[in-house]
Amino acid sequence: MKEKPLHPFVIYIKRLLNERGISYADLSEMAGVSLGTIKHVMCGNQCMTLSVRDSLCHALNVTPLDAFLYELPDRLDPANPASLAKLIADLNKEQRYALAGLILTMASSNTNQ
C-alpha cells in the first residue's frame, strides 16, 4: 500500500520538534491537544484541523507562513530568476494566499512610511 505524503506543515512541525528536542508528549501538553491527535496528525492518519494547527503554532511560537519560509532558502537560487517563478508555480492554494497576504502587508507598510 502506498503511503500518503505528509502535508508540508506537518513536515515543518516534525523538523521543529526534532531541532528543539520536543517530544510529542511535550507538544501535547504545550498545545493543549491530546497526545493521540498529535500522533495521528504527525503520521498522516488524521487531517489537522485549523484549531489544532493554531494551537501548535501558538505553542511553538510560529505561524503557518513560517513553514513556507523555512524551505525557501533551499528552493530559491538568487542567481536564477526562473527559480522564483518555479517556486511560486509549485505553491499550493494556501501557500499562494499566504504569500499574497505577505506581499499586501509589505506593500501597505511601505505606503504608510
C-alpha distance (Angstrom), angle and dihedral (degrees) to the residues before:
residue distance angle dihedral
M1 . . .
K2 3.80 . .
E3 3.82 117.1 .
K4 3.79 118.2 -122.4
P5 3.79 113.0 -118.5
L6 3.78 114.4 -111.9
H7 3.79 119.5 -114.4
P8 3.84 111.7 -103.1
F9 3.81 90.2 -117.8
V10 3.81 91.1 56.1
I11 3.81 89.9 49.8
Y12 3.81 89.2 50.4
I13 3.82 92.7 50.1
K14 3.81 91.0 48.5
R15 3.82 90.0 51.9
L16 3.80 91.5 48.7
L17 3.78 91.8 50.1
N18 3.79 90.8 50.1
E19 3.83 93.4 46.4
R20 3.80 92.6 47.3
G21 3.80 96.3 40.4
I22 3.80 92.8 -120.8
S23 3.80 119.0 153.0
Y24 3.79 125.0 -146.3
A25 3.82 87.4 -109.5
D26 3.80 90.4 53.9
L27 3.81 91.3 47.8
S28 3.79 90.5 48.7
E29 3.79 90.7 55.3
M30 3.82 94.1 42.6
A31 3.81 94.1 48.8
G32 3.79 99.9 35.7
V33 3.80 90.6 -124.3
S34 3.79 121.1 131.5
L35 3.79 116.6 -99.8
G36 3.81 89.8 -125.7
T37 3.80 91.4 56.7
I38 3.80 91.4 48.0
K39 3.81 91.6 50.8
H40 3.81 94.1 46.2
V41 3.81 93.0 47.9
M42 3.81 94.2 45.4
C43 3.81 93.2 52.3
G44 3.80 93.4 44.9
N45 3.81 97.4 -112.3
Q46 3.80 93.1 116.4
C47 3.79 132.2 36.6
M48 3.78 115.3 -118.8
T49 3.79 113.8 -117.3
L50 3.78 119.8 -140.2
S51 3.79 88.3 -113.0
V52 3.81 91.8 56.2
R53 3.81 91.0 44.2
D54 3.79 90.8 52.2
S55 3.82 91.9 47.3
L56 3.81 91.1 51.3
C57 3.80 91.7 46.9
H58 3.79 91.5 50.6
A59 3.80 92.8 47.1
L60 3.81 92.7 48.8
N61 3.81 95.1 37.8
V62 3.81 93.8 -123.3
T63 3.81 136.7 116.7
P64 3.80 130.0 -132.6
L65 3.80 87.9 -109.3
D66 3.81 89.6 60.0
A67 3.80 89.2 70.1
F68 3.80 89.9 59.7
L69 3.80 93.9 43.9
Y70 3.82 91.9 46.8
E71 3.81 91.7 68.1
L72 3.80 96.3 37.0
P73 3.83 98.7 95.0
D74 3.81 90.8 53.1
R75 3.80 93.1 49.7
L76 3.80 101.3 40.9
D77 3.79 125.6 74.8
P78 3.83 108.8 -167.1
A79 3.79 90.2 -159.0
N80 3.80 90.8 58.3
P81 3.85 115.0 57.6
A82 3.81 89.3 -171.8
S83 3.82 88.2 67.5
L84 3.82 89.2 66.9
A85 3.81 91.0 51.9
K86 3.81 89.6 48.5
L87 3.79 91.2 48.1
I88 3.81 92.2 51.9
A89 3.81 91.7 45.5
D90 3.81 89.8 54.0
L91 3.81 94.8 53.4
N92 3.77 119.4 111.0
K93 3.80 120.7 -130.5
E94 3.82 94.9 -92.3
Q95 3.79 91.7 50.1
R96 3.82 92.3 48.3
Y97 3.82 89.9 52.6
A98 3.81 90.9 47.8
L99 3.80 91.3 49.7
A100 3.81 91.7 47.6
G101 3.81 89.7 50.0
L102 3.79 90.9 50.2
I103 3.81 91.8 49.9
L104 3.82 91.8 48.0
T105 3.81 91.1 48.8
M106 3.79 91.3 49.8
A107 3.81 92.0 46.9
S108 3.80 90.8 48.9
S109 3.81 92.8 50.2
N110 3.82 90.7 49.4
T111 3.80 92.4 53.6
N112 3.82 91.4 48.7
Q113 3.82 92.7 57.7
